[in-house]
Amino acid sequence: MDEVRMSVRLPRDVVDFLGRMAKENFTSRNAEVIRSVRERMKRVQSGADEAAE
């Protein structure tokens, strides 16, 4: 897998949420960000995301 390192500024509530989810899922905040983005990618690719907006 090709990886790119990047910095992202996030609101405190998002960071707190990622921390809680990472702890619940025994994973890292980075893994939670990737999971969230991939879920969104799937919705957009399936067309479901546009229908929800």
Contact map, one row per residue, 1 for C-alpha under 8 A:
11100000000000000000000000000000000000000000000000000
11110000000000000000000000000000000000000000000000000
11111000000000000000000000000000000000000000000000000
01111100000000000000000000000000000000000000000000000
00111110000000000000000000000000000000000000000000000
00011111000000000000000000000000000000000000000000000
00001111100000000000000000000000000000000000000000000
00000111110000000000000000000000000000000000000000000
00000011111000000000000000000000000000000000000000000
00000001111101100000000000000000000000000000000000000
00000000111111100000000000000000000000000000000000000
00000000011111110000000000000000000000000000000000000
00000000001111111000000000000000000000000000000000000
00000000011111111100000000000000000000000000000000000
00000000011111111110000000000000000000000000000000000
00000000000111111111000000000000000000000000000000000
00000000000011111111100000000000000000000000000000000
00000000000001111111110000001001100000000000000000000
00000000000000111111111000011000000000000000000000000
00000000000000011111111100000000000000000000000000000
00000000000000001111111110001001000000000000000000000
00000000000000000111111111111011000000000000000000000
00000000000000000011111111110000000000000000000000000
00000000000000000001111111100000000000000000000000000
00000000000000000000111111100000000000000000000000000
00000000000000000000011111110000000000000000000000000
00000000000000000000011111111011000000000000000000000
00000000000000000010011001111111000000000000000000000
00000000000000000110110000111111100000000000000000000
00000000000000000000000000011111110000000000000000000
00000000000000000000010000111111111000000000000000000
00000000000000000100110000111111111100000000000000000
00000000000000000100000000001111111110000000000000000
00000000000000000000000000000111111111000000000000000
00000000000000000000000000000011111111100000000000000
00000000000000000000000000000001111111110000000000000
00000000000000000000000000000000111111111000000000000
00000000000000000000000000000000011111111100000000000
00000000000000000000000000000000001111111110000000000
00000000000000000000000000000000000111111111000010000
00000000000000000000000000000000000011111111100000000
00000000000000000000000000000000000001111111110000000
00000000000000000000000000000000000000111111111110000
00000000000000000000000000000000000000011111111111000
00000000000000000000000000000000000000001111111100000
00000000000000000000000000000000000000000111111110000
00000000000000000000000000000000000000000011111111100
00000000000000000000000000000000000000000011111111110
00000000000000000000000000000000000000010011011111111
00000000000000000000000000000000000000000001001111111
00000000000000000000000000000000000000000000001111111
00000000000000000000000000000000000000000000000111111
00000000000000000000000000000000000000000000000011111
